Amino acid sequence: MDTLKILENPERITWNYDEEADVLYLSVGDPIPALGVDIGEGVILRYNESRKEVVGVTILGVRQRLLQGLSEDVERPADQ
């Protein structure tokens, strides 16, 4: 299997949040065209085939995930 580079020494991570669609876009450097690979549970890796590296991540339903996680923390007893 070919080696896949994942966030090897990124100079910077850029991000954009689309509030209306509730989608968070993370990119290594400036966003570039890439192949989207759905890895499940609303997470899509953006992959540059020629460089064999992950160049970004798209996360669907960020607000919903955050609110769900916060409500689970509130409902969980403090000793857990």
PDB file with one MODEL, atoms N, CA, C and O in Angstrom:
MODEL        1
ATOM      1  N   MET A   1       0.842  -1.182   0.000  1.00  0.00           N
ATOM      2  CA  MET A   1       0.000   0.000   0.000  1.00  0.00           C
ATOM      3  C   MET A   1       0.887   1.246   0.000  1.00  0.00           C
ATOM      4  O   MET A   1       1.911   1.291   0.681  1.00  0.00           O
ATOM      5  N   ASP A   2       0.482   2.249  -0.769  1.00  0.00           N
ATOM      6  CA  ASP A   2       1.233   3.501  -0.818  1.00  0.00           C
ATOM      7  C   ASP A   2       1.166   4.222   0.519  1.00  0.00           C
ATOM      8  O   ASP A   2       0.200   4.083   1.270  1.00  0.00           O
ATOM      9  N   THR A   3       2.206   4.994   0.803  1.00  0.00           N
ATOM     10  CA  THR A   3       2.243   5.800   2.017  1.00  0.00           C
ATOM     11  C   THR A   3       1.324   6.997   1.844  1.00  0.00           C
ATOM     12  O   THR A   3       1.322   7.644   0.797  1.00  0.00           O
ATOM     13  N   LEU A   4       0.550   7.286   2.866  1.00  0.00           N
ATOM     14  CA  LEU A   4      -0.350   8.425   2.866  1.00  0.00           C
ATOM     15  C   LEU A   4       0.170   9.443   3.874  1.00  0.00           C
ATOM     16  O   LEU A   4       0.363   9.126   5.047  1.00  0.00           O
ATOM     17  N   LYS A   5       0.393  10.658   3.411  1.00  0.00           N
ATOM     18  CA  LYS A   5       0.870  11.716   4.301  1.00  0.00           C
ATOM     19  C   LYS A   5      -0.339  12.383   4.961  1.00  0.00           C
ATOM     20  O   LYS A   5      -1.271  12.822   4.288  1.00  0.00           O
ATOM     21  N   ILE A   6      -0.300  12.446   6.278  1.00  0.00           N
ATOM     22  CA  ILE A   6      -1.399  13.068   7.018  1.00  0.00           C
ATOM     23  C   ILE A   6      -0.830  14.144   7.922  1.00  0.00           C
ATOM     24  O   ILE A   6      -0.173  13.849   8.920  1.00  0.00           O
ATOM     25  N   LEU A   7      -1.085  15.379   7.571  1.00  0.00           N
ATOM     26  CA  LEU A   7      -0.691  16.538   8.373  1.00  0.00           C
ATOM     27  C   LEU A   7       0.778  16.517   8.770  1.00  0.00           C
ATOM     28  O   LEU A   7       1.112  16.752   9.931  1.00  0.00           O
ATOM     29  N   GLU A   8       1.650  16.238   7.817  1.00  0.00           N
ATOM     30  CA  GLU A   8       3.081  16.244   8.091  1.00  0.00           C
ATOM     31  C   GLU A   8       3.593  17.681   8.127  1.00  0.00           C
ATOM     32  O   GLU A   8       3.703  18.338   7.091  1.00  0.00           O
ATOM     33  N   ASN A   9       3.900  18.151   9.309  1.00  0.00           N
ATOM     34  CA  ASN A   9       4.448  19.496   9.521  1.00  0.00           C
ATOM     35  C   ASN A   9       3.657  20.603   8.827  1.00  0.00           C
ATOM     36  O   ASN A   9       4.223  21.362   8.039  1.00  0.00           O
ATOM     37  N   PRO A  10       2.369  20.703   9.105  1.00  0.00           N
ATOM     38  CA  PRO A  10       1.604  21.768   8.444  1.00  0.00           C
ATOM     39  C   PRO A  10       2.062  23.136   8.941  1.00  0.00           C
ATOM     40  O   PRO A  10       2.227  23.352  10.142  1.00  0.00           O
ATOM     41  N   GLU A  11       2.261  24.044   8.006  1.00  0.00           N
ATOM     42  CA  GLU A  11       2.652  25.399   8.387  1.00  0.00           C
ATOM     43  C   GLU A  11       1.489  26.110   9.055  1.00  0.00           C
ATOM     44  O   GLU A  11       1.674  26.864  10.010  1.00  0.00           O
ATOM     45  N   ARG A  12       0.291  25.865   8.544  1.00  0.00           N
ATOM     46  CA  ARG A  12      -0.893  26.467   9.160  1.00  0.00           C
ATOM     47  C   ARG A  12      -2.135  25.697   8.735  1.00  0.00           C
ATOM     48  O   ARG A  12      -2.185  25.084   7.668  1.00  0.00           O
ATOM     49  N   ILE A  13      -3.108  25.751   9.588  1.00  0.00           N
ATOM     50  CA  ILE A  13      -4.413  25.156   9.315  1.00  0.00           C
ATOM     51  C   ILE A  13      -5.393  26.318   9.161  1.00  0.00           C
ATOM     52  O   ILE A  13      -5.490  27.174  10.041  1.00  0.00           O
ATOM     53  N   THR A  14      -6.112  26.346   8.052  1.00  0.00           N
ATOM     54  CA  THR A  14      -7.143  27.366   7.864  1.00  0.00           C
ATOM     55  C   THR A  14      -8.503  26.702   8.033  1.00  0.00           C
ATOM     56  O   THR A  14      -8.648  25.493   7.848  1.00  0.00           O
ATOM     57  N   TRP A  15      -9.487  27.504   8.386  1.00  0.00           N
ATOM     58  CA  TRP A  15     -10.816  26.941   8.591  1.00  0.00           C
ATOM     59  C   TRP A  15     -11.878  27.938   8.157  1.00  0.00           C
ATOM     60  O   TRP A  15     -11.651  29.147   8.097  1.00  0.00           O
ATOM     61  N   ASN A  16     -13.040  27.384   7.861  1.00  0.00           N
ATOM     62  CA  ASN A  16     -14.213  28.183   7.518  1.00  0.00           C
ATOM     63  C   ASN A  16     -15.428  27.429   8.035  1.00  0.00           C
ATOM     64  O   ASN A  16     -15.549  26.220   7.839  1.00  0.00           O
ATOM     65  N   TYR A  17     -16.319  28.145   8.691  1.00  0.00           N
ATOM     66  CA  TYR A  17     -17.541  27.531   9.196  1.00  0.00           C
ATOM     67  C   TYR A  17     -18.733  28.114   8.454  1.00  0.00           C
ATOM     68  O   TYR A  17     -18.915  29.331   8.429  1.00  0.00           O
ATOM     69  N   ASP A  18     -19.541  27.259   7.853  1.00  0.00           N
ATOM     70  CA  ASP A  18     -20.770  27.666   7.171  1.00  0.00           C
ATOM     71  C   ASP A  18     -21.907  27.465   8.164  1.00  0.00           C
ATOM     72  O   ASP A  18     -22.385  26.348   8.361  1.00  0.00           O
ATOM     73  N   GLU A  19     -22.333  28.562   8.786  1.00  0.00           N
ATOM     74  CA  GLU A  19     -23.350  28.483   9.835  1.00  0.00           C
ATOM     75  C   GLU A  19     -24.681  27.965   9.310  1.00  0.00           C
ATOM     76  O   GLU A  19     -25.345  27.171   9.977  1.00  0.00           O
ATOM     77  N   GLU A  20     -25.074  28.408   8.125  1.00  0.00           N
ATOM     78  CA  GLU A  20     -26.358  27.986   7.569  1.00  0.00           C
ATOM     79  C   GLU A  20     -26.393  26.476   7.325  1.00  0.00           C
ATOM     80  O   GLU A  20     -27.390  25.819   7.624  1.00  0.00           O
ATOM     81  N   ALA A  21     -25.311  25.931   6.784  1.00  0.00           N
ATOM     82  CA  ALA A  21     -25.251  24.496   6.495  1.00  0.00           C
ATOM     83  C   ALA A  21     -24.730  23.688   7.686  1.00  0.00           C
ATOM     84  O   ALA A  21     -24.822  22.461   7.681  1.00  0.00           O
ATOM     85  N   ASP A  22     -24.189  24.353   8.700  1.00  0.00           N
ATOM     86  CA  ASP A  22     -23.590  23.714   9.874  1.00  0.00           C
ATOM     87  C   ASP A  22     -22.473  22.752   9.466  1.00  0.00           C
ATOM     88  O   ASP A  22     -22.471  21.572   9.817  1.00  0.00           O
ATOM     89  N   VAL A  23     -21.513  23.317   8.702  1.00  0.00           N
ATOM     90  CA  VAL A  23     -20.389  22.536   8.193  1.00  0.00           C
ATOM     91  C   VAL A  23     -19.092  23.277   8.502  1.00  0.00           C
ATOM     92  O   VAL A  23     -18.982  24.482   8.276  1.00  0.00           O
ATOM     93  N   LEU A  24     -18.111  22.537   9.023  1.00  0.00           N
ATOM     94  CA  LEU A  24     -16.792  23.093   9.301  1.00  0.00           C
ATOM     95  C   LEU A  24     -15.799  22.539   8.279  1.00  0.00           C
ATOM     96  O   LEU A  24     -15.696  21.328   8.081  1.00  0.00           O
ATOM     97  N   TYR A  25     -15.071  23.454   7.635  1.00  0.00           N
ATOM     98  CA  TYR A  25     -14.059  23.078   6.646  1.00  0.00           C
ATOM     99  C   TYR A  25     -12.679  23.392   7.231  1.00  0.00           C
ATOM    100  O   TYR A  25     -12.405  24.541   7.578  1.00  0.00           O
ATOM    101  N   LEU A  26     -11.825  22.405   7.341  1.00  0.00           N
ATOM    102  CA  LEU A  26     -10.444  22.590   7.797  1.00  0.00           C
ATOM    103  C   LEU A  26      -9.525  22.261   6.634  1.00  0.00           C
ATOM    104  O   LEU A  26      -9.719  21.255   5.951  1.00  0.00           O
ATOM    105  N   SER A  27      -8.519  23.109   6.404  1.00  0.00           N
ATOM    106  CA  SER A  27      -7.578  22.879   5.311  1.00  0.00           C
ATOM    107  C   SER A  27      -6.154  23.041   5.807  1.00  0.00           C
ATOM    108  O   SER A  27      -5.873  23.881   6.662  1.00  0.00           O
ATOM    109  N   VAL A  28      -5.266  22.237   5.267  1.00  0.00           N
ATOM    110  CA  VAL A  28      -3.845  22.404   5.517  1.00  0.00           C
ATOM    111  C   VAL A  28      -3.389  23.493   4.556  1.00  0.00           C
ATOM    112  O   VAL A  28      -3.323  23.272   3.346  1.00  0.00           O
ATOM    113  N   GLY A  29      -3.075  24.665   5.092  1.00  0.00           N
ATOM    114  CA  GLY A  29      -2.768  25.812   4.242  1.00  0.00           C
ATOM    115  C   GLY A  29      -4.043  26.329   3.596  1.00  0.00           C
ATOM    116  O   GLY A  29      -5.131  26.189   4.156  1.00  0.00           O
ATOM    117  N   ASP A  30      -3.909  26.926   2.423  1.00  0.00           N
ATOM    118  CA  ASP A  30      -5.074  27.419   1.700  1.00  0.00           C
ATOM    119  C   ASP A  30      -5.817  26.248   1.069  1.00  0.00           C
ATOM    120  O   ASP A  30      -5.194  25.280   0.634  1.00  0.00           O
ATOM    121  N   PRO A  31      -7.156  26.330   1.017  1.00  0.00           N
ATOM    122  CA  PRO A  31      -7.920  25.244   0.389  1.00  0.00           C
ATOM    123  C   PRO A  31      -7.505  25.058  -1.078  1.00  0.00           C
ATOM    124  O   PRO A  31      -7.273  26.024  -1.805  1.00  0.00           O
ATOM    125  N   ILE A  32      -7.420  23.785  -1.487  1.00  0.00           N
ATOM    126  CA  ILE A  32      -7.095  23.460  -2.878  1.00  0.00           C
ATOM    127  C   ILE A  32      -8.069  22.384  -3.356  1.00  0.00           C
ATOM    128  O   ILE A  32      -8.644  21.669  -2.535  1.00  0.00           O
ATOM    129  N   PRO A  33      -8.260  22.259  -4.667  1.00  0.00           N
ATOM    130  CA  PRO A  33      -9.119  21.190  -5.168  1.00  0.00           C
ATOM    131  C   PRO A  33      -8.589  19.828  -4.721  1.00  0.00           C
ATOM    132  O   PRO A  33      -7.383  19.579  -4.740  1.00  0.00           O
ATOM    133  N   ALA A  34      -9.503  18.959  -4.323  1.00  0.00           N
ATOM    134  CA  ALA A  34      -9.093  17.646  -3.820  1.00  0.00           C
ATOM    135  C   ALA A  34     -10.249  16.670  -3.943  1.00  0.00           C
ATOM    136  O   ALA A  34     -11.401  17.067  -4.115  1.00  0.00           O
ATOM    137  N   LEU A  35      -9.926  15.401  -3.854  1.00  0.00           N
ATOM    138  CA  LEU A  35     -10.913  14.334  -3.866  1.00  0.00           C
ATOM    139  C   LEU A  35     -11.490  14.200  -2.465  1.00  0.00           C
ATOM    140  O   LEU A  35     -10.737  14.144  -1.493  1.00  0.00           O
ATOM    141  N   GLY A  36     -12.815  14.147  -2.344  1.00  0.00           N
ATOM    142  CA  GLY A  36     -13.454  13.951  -1.055  1.00  0.00           C
ATOM    143  C   GLY A  36     -13.695  12.470  -0.797  1.00  0.00           C
ATOM    144  O   GLY A  36     -14.261  11.770  -1.636  1.00  0.00           O
ATOM    145  N   VAL A  37     -13.259  11.995   0.375  1.00  0.00           N
ATOM    146  CA  VAL A  37     -13.434  10.598   0.749  1.00  0.00           C
ATOM    147  C   VAL A  37     -14.252  10.554   2.032  1.00  0.00           C
ATOM    148  O   VAL A  37     -13.786  10.983   3.088  1.00  0.00           O
ATOM    149  N   ASP A  38     -15.476  10.034   1.939  1.00  0.00           N
ATOM    150  CA  ASP A  38     -16.362   9.946   3.099  1.00  0.00           C
ATOM    151  C   ASP A  38     -15.866   8.821   4.007  1.00  0.00           C
ATOM    152  O   ASP A  38     -15.868   7.653   3.617  1.00  0.00           O
ATOM    153  N   ILE A  39     -15.440   9.181   5.220  1.00  0.00           N
ATOM    154  CA  ILE A  39     -14.949   8.160   6.149  1.00  0.00           C
ATOM    155  C   ILE A  39     -16.000   7.818   7.212  1.00  0.00           C
ATOM    156  O   ILE A  39     -15.710   7.104   8.172  1.00  0.00           O
ATOM    157  N   GLY A  40     -17.205   8.326   7.035  1.00  0.00           N
ATOM    158  CA  GLY A  40     -18.315   7.965   7.914  1.00  0.00           C
ATOM    159  C   GLY A  40     -18.603   8.996   8.989  1.00  0.00           C
ATOM    160  O   GLY A  40     -17.769   9.840   9.317  1.00  0.00           O
ATOM    161  N   GLU A  41     -19.792   8.900   9.518  1.00  0.00           N
ATOM    162  CA  GLU A  41     -20.274   9.750  10.610  1.00  0.00           C
ATOM    163  C   GLU A  41     -20.112  11.241  10.316  1.00  0.00           C
ATOM    164  O   GLU A  41     -19.787  12.027  11.205  1.00  0.00           O
ATOM    165  N   GLY A  42     -20.342  11.617   9.060  1.00  0.00           N
ATOM    166  CA  GLY A  42     -20.327  13.029   8.696  1.00  0.00           C
ATOM    167  C   GLY A  42     -18.954  13.650   8.584  1.00  0.00           C
ATOM    168  O   GLY A  42     -18.822  14.870   8.676  1.00  0.00           O
ATOM    169  N   VAL A  43     -17.927  12.839   8.386  1.00  0.00           N
ATOM    170  CA  VAL A  43     -16.561  13.351   8.233  1.00  0.00           C
ATOM    171  C   VAL A  43     -16.055  12.978   6.844  1.00  0.00           C
ATOM    172  O   VAL A  43     -16.105  11.817   6.436  1.00  0.00           O
ATOM    173  N   ILE A  44     -15.571  13.985   6.131  1.00  0.00           N
ATOM    174  CA  ILE A  44     -15.062  13.783   4.782  1.00  0.00           C
ATOM    175  C   ILE A  44     -13.611  14.260   4.739  1.00  0.00           C
ATOM    176  O   ILE A  44     -13.320  15.415   5.047  1.00  0.00           O
ATOM    177  N   LEU A  45     -12.705  13.361   4.355  1.00  0.00           N
ATOM    178  CA  LEU A  45     -11.303  13.743   4.173  1.00  0.00           C
ATOM    179  C   LEU A  45     -11.140  14.285   2.772  1.00  0.00           C
ATOM    180  O   LEU A  45     -11.681  13.727   1.817  1.00  0.00           O
ATOM    181  N   ARG A  46     -10.395  15.375   2.645  1.00  0.00           N
ATOM    182  CA  ARG A  46     -10.060  15.899   1.327  1.00  0.00           C
ATOM    183  C   ARG A  46      -8.635  15.474   1.033  1.00  0.00           C
ATOM    184  O   ARG A  46      -7.713  15.756   1.798  1.00  0.00           O
ATOM    185  N   TYR A  47      -8.473  14.790  -0.090  1.00  0.00           N
ATOM    186  CA  TYR A  47      -7.239  14.090  -0.403  1.00  0.00           C
ATOM    187  C   TYR A  47      -6.696  14.533  -1.755  1.00  0.00           C
ATOM    188  O   TYR A  47      -7.424  14.544  -2.748  1.00  0.00           O
ATOM    189  N   ASN A  48      -5.420  14.898  -1.793  1.00  0.00           N
ATOM    190  CA  ASN A  48      -4.748  15.244  -3.040  1.00  0.00           C
ATOM    191  C   ASN A  48      -4.089  13.979  -3.572  1.00  0.00           C
ATOM    192  O   ASN A  48      -3.097  13.509  -3.015  1.00  0.00           O
ATOM    193  N   GLU A  49      -4.632  13.437  -4.635  1.00  0.00           N
ATOM    194  CA  GLU A  49      -4.149  12.155  -5.178  1.00  0.00           C
ATOM    195  C   GLU A  49      -2.712  12.227  -5.679  1.00  0.00           C
ATOM    196  O   GLU A  49      -1.934  11.302  -5.447  1.00  0.00           O
ATOM    197  N   SER A  50      -2.348  13.302  -6.359  1.00  0.00           N
ATOM    198  CA  SER A  50      -1.004  13.373  -6.935  1.00  0.00           C
ATOM    199  C   SER A  50       0.072  13.470  -5.854  1.00  0.00           C
ATOM    200  O   SER A  50       1.160  12.917  -6.015  1.00  0.00           O
ATOM    201  N   ARG A  51      -0.219  14.162  -4.763  1.00  0.00           N
ATOM    202  CA  ARG A  51       0.764  14.289  -3.671  1.00  0.00           C
ATOM    203  C   ARG A  51       0.595  13.209  -2.604  1.00  0.00           C
ATOM    204  O   ARG A  51       1.412  13.096  -1.690  1.00  0.00           O
ATOM    205  N   LYS A  52      -0.479  12.412  -2.729  1.00  0.00           N
ATOM    206  CA  LYS A  52      -0.787  11.348  -1.769  1.00  0.00           C
ATOM    207  C   LYS A  52      -0.832  11.869  -0.332  1.00  0.00           C
ATOM    208  O   LYS A  52      -0.203  11.322   0.574  1.00  0.00           O
ATOM    209  N   GLU A  53      -1.606  12.957  -0.158  1.00  0.00           N
ATOM    210  CA  GLU A  53      -1.697  13.513   1.188  1.00  0.00           C
ATOM    211  C   GLU A  53      -3.076  14.090   1.472  1.00  0.00           C
ATOM    212  O   GLU A  53      -3.774  14.553   0.570  1.00  0.00           O
ATOM    213  N   VAL A  54      -3.443  14.051   2.724  1.00  0.00           N
ATOM    214  CA  VAL A  54      -4.678  14.663   3.184  1.00  0.00           C
ATOM    215  C   VAL A  54      -4.450  16.169   3.226  1.00  0.00           C
ATOM    216  O   VAL A  54      -3.491  16.642   3.835  1.00  0.00           O
ATOM    217  N   VAL A  55      -5.339  16.919   2.574  1.00  0.00           N
ATOM    218  CA  VAL A  55      -5.196  18.370   2.526  1.00  0.00           C
ATOM    219  C   VAL A  55      -6.314  19.082   3.273  1.00  0.00           C
ATOM    220  O   VAL A  55      -6.327  20.310   3.357  1.00  0.00           O
ATOM    221  N   GLY A  56      -7.255  18.307   3.818  1.00  0.00           N
ATOM    222  CA  GLY A  56      -8.324  18.935   4.569  1.00  0.00           C
ATOM    223  C   GLY A  56      -9.320  17.927   5.106  1.00  0.00           C
ATOM    224  O   GLY A  56      -9.294  16.741   4.779  1.00  0.00           O
ATOM    225  N   VAL A  57     -10.203  18.455   5.947  1.00  0.00           N
ATOM    226  CA  VAL A  57     -11.266  17.653   6.551  1.00  0.00           C
ATOM    227  C   VAL A  57     -12.523  18.508   6.551  1.00  0.00           C
ATOM    228  O   VAL A  57     -12.472  19.696   6.872  1.00  0.00           O
ATOM    229  N   THR A  58     -13.639  17.910   6.196  1.00  0.00           N
ATOM    230  CA  THR A  58     -14.941  18.571   6.268  1.00  0.00           C
ATOM    231  C   THR A  58     -15.775  17.811   7.297  1.00  0.00           C
ATOM    232  O   THR A  58     -15.889  16.587   7.240  1.00  0.00           O
ATOM    233  N   ILE A  59     -16.355  18.556   8.237  1.00  0.00           N
ATOM    234  CA  ILE A  59     -17.157  17.933   9.289  1.00  0.00           C
ATOM    235  C   ILE A  59     -18.577  18.482   9.195  1.00  0.00           C
ATOM    236  O   ILE A  59     -18.806  19.683   9.336  1.00  0.00           O
ATOM    237  N   LEU A  60     -19.519  17.583   8.954  1.00  0.00           N
ATOM    238  CA  LEU A  60     -20.931  17.957   8.833  1.00  0.00           C
ATOM    239  C   LEU A  60     -21.597  17.945  10.206  1.00  0.00           C
ATOM    240  O   LEU A  60     -21.267  17.114  11.052  1.00  0.00           O
ATOM    241  N   GLY A  61     -22.529  18.860  10.427  1.00  0.00           N
ATOM    242  CA  GLY A  61     -23.315  18.866  11.661  1.00  0.00           C
ATOM    243  C   GLY A  61     -22.525  19.239  12.903  1.00  0.00           C
ATOM    244  O   GLY A  61     -22.730  18.651  13.965  1.00  0.00           O
ATOM    245  N   VAL A  62     -21.625  20.208  12.785  1.00  0.00           N
ATOM    246  CA  VAL A  62     -20.753  20.575  13.909  1.00  0.00           C
ATOM    247  C   VAL A  62     -21.554  21.081  15.103  1.00  0.00           C
ATOM    248  O   VAL A  62     -21.320  20.647  16.231  1.00  0.00           O
ATOM    249  N   ARG A  63     -22.489  21.986  14.871  1.00  0.00           N
ATOM    250  CA  ARG A  63     -23.272  22.543  15.984  1.00  0.00           C
ATOM    251  C   ARG A  63     -24.032  21.429  16.699  1.00  0.00           C
ATOM    252  O   ARG A  63     -24.031  21.365  17.928  1.00  0.00           O
ATOM    253  N   GLN A  64     -24.677  20.561  15.938  1.00  0.00           N
ATOM    254  CA  GLN A  64     -25.425  19.455  16.516  1.00  0.00           C
ATOM    255  C   GLN A  64     -24.517  18.559  17.354  1.00  0.00           C
ATOM    256  O   GLN A  64     -24.895  18.151  18.452  1.00  0.00           O
ATOM    257  N   ARG A  65     -23.337  18.253  16.852  1.00  0.00           N
ATOM    258  CA  ARG A  65     -22.382  17.408  17.588  1.00  0.00           C
ATOM    259  C   ARG A  65     -21.956  18.077  18.890  1.00  0.00           C
ATOM    260  O   ARG A  65     -21.889  17.437  19.940  1.00  0.00           O
ATOM    261  N   LEU A  66     -21.669  19.374  18.806  1.00  0.00           N
ATOM    262  CA  LEU A  66     -21.236  20.114  19.989  1.00  0.00           C
ATOM    263  C   LEU A  66     -22.331  20.144  21.047  1.00  0.00           C
ATOM    264  O   LEU A  66     -22.076  19.870  22.219  1.00  0.00           O
ATOM    265  N   LEU A  67     -23.545  20.476  20.634  1.00  0.00           N
ATOM    266  CA  LEU A  67     -24.651  20.526  21.585  1.00  0.00           C
ATOM    267  C   LEU A  67     -24.925  19.159  22.197  1.00  0.00           C
ATOM    268  O   LEU A  67     -25.206  19.060  23.391  1.00  0.00           O
ATOM    269  N   GLN A  68     -24.848  18.113  21.395  1.00  0.00           N
ATOM    270  CA  GLN A  68     -25.056  16.755  21.899  1.00  0.00           C
ATOM    271  C   GLN A  68     -23.957  16.395  22.901  1.00  0.00           C
ATOM    272  O   GLN A  68     -24.241  15.834  23.960  1.00  0.00           O
ATOM    273  N   GLY A  69     -22.718  16.712  22.572  1.00  0.00           N
ATOM    274  CA  GLY A  69     -21.610  16.413  23.474  1.00  0.00           C
ATOM    275  C   GLY A  69     -21.717  17.170  24.778  1.00  0.00           C
ATOM    276  O   GLY A  69     -21.440  16.618  25.843  1.00  0.00           O
ATOM    277  N   LEU A  70     -22.119  18.438  24.706  1.00  0.00           N
ATOM    278  CA  LEU A  70     -22.272  19.233  25.922  1.00  0.00           C
ATOM    279  C   LEU A  70     -23.415  18.707  26.786  1.00  0.00           C
ATOM    280  O   LEU A  70     -23.290  18.667  28.010  1.00  0.00           O
ATOM    281  N   SER A  71     -24.523  18.305  26.170  1.00  0.00           N
ATOM    282  CA  SER A  71     -25.647  17.793  26.952  1.00  0.00           C
ATOM    283  C   SER A  71     -25.292  16.463  27.591  1.00  0.00           C
ATOM    284  O   SER A  71     -25.751  16.174  28.696  1.00  0.00           O
ATOM    285  N   GLU A  72     -24.490  15.648  26.926  1.00  0.00           N
ATOM    286  CA  GLU A  72     -24.057  14.375  27.511  1.00  0.00           C
ATOM    287  C   GLU A  72     -23.149  14.629  28.706  1.00  0.00           C
ATOM    288  O   GLU A  72     -23.217  13.898  29.694  1.00  0.00           O
ATOM    289  N   ASP A  73     -22.291  15.660  28.635  1.00  0.00           N
ATOM    290  CA  ASP A  73     -21.426  16.002  29.758  1.00  0.00           C
ATOM    291  C   ASP A  73     -22.234  16.481  30.952  1.00  0.00           C
ATOM    292  O   ASP A  73     -21.900  16.166  32.095  1.00  0.00           O
ATOM    293  N   VAL A  74     -23.297  17.241  30.698  1.00  0.00           N
ATOM    294  CA  VAL A  74     -24.139  17.749  31.779  1.00  0.00           C
ATOM    295  C   VAL A  74     -24.896  16.620  32.439  1.00  0.00           C
ATOM    296  O   VAL A  74     -25.064  16.622  33.658  1.00  0.00           O
ATOM    297  N   GLU A  75     -25.357  15.655  31.663  1.00  0.00           N
ATOM    298  CA  GLU A  75     -26.143  14.547  32.187  1.00  0.00           C
ATOM    299  C   GLU A  75     -25.285  13.511  32.900  1.00  0.00           C
ATOM    300  O   GLU A  75     -25.805  12.747  33.713  1.00  0.00           O
ATOM    301  N   ARG A  76     -23.982  13.464  32.617  1.00  0.00           N
ATOM    302  CA  ARG A  76     -23.095  12.468  33.194  1.00  0.00           C
ATOM    303  C   ARG A  76     -22.713  12.892  34.608  1.00  0.00           C
ATOM    304  O   ARG A  76     -22.361  14.052  34.819  1.00  0.00           O
ATOM    305  N   PRO A  77     -22.771  11.983  35.585  1.00  0.00           N
ATOM    306  CA  PRO A  77     -22.347  12.313  36.947  1.00  0.00           C
ATOM    307  C   PRO A  77     -20.895  12.776  36.977  1.00  0.00           C
ATOM    308  O   PRO A  77     -20.078  12.317  36.179  1.00  0.00           O
ATOM    309  N   ALA A  78     -20.572  13.685  37.897  1.00  0.00           N
ATOM    310  CA  ALA A  78     -19.252  14.302  37.966  1.00  0.00           C
ATOM    311  C   ALA A  78     -18.132  13.299  38.237  1.00  0.00           C
ATOM    312  O   ALA A  78     -16.989  13.552  37.855  1.00  0.00           O
ATOM    313  N   ASP A  79     -18.421  12.171  38.884  1.00  0.00           N
ATOM    314  CA  ASP A  79     -17.373  11.211  39.235  1.00  0.00           C
ATOM    315  C   ASP A  79     -17.005  10.292  38.083  1.00  0.00           C
ATOM    316  O   ASP A  79     -16.157   9.419  38.264  1.00  0.00           O
ATOM    317  N   GLN A  80     -17.598  10.443  36.915  1.00  0.00           N
ATOM    318  CA  GLN A  80     -17.254   9.579  35.768  1.00  0.00           C
ATOM    319  C   GLN A  80     -16.306  10.254  34.841  1.00  0.00           C
ATOM    320  O   GLN A  80     -15.913   9.674  33.829  1.00  0.00           O
TER     321      GLN A  80
ENDMDL
END
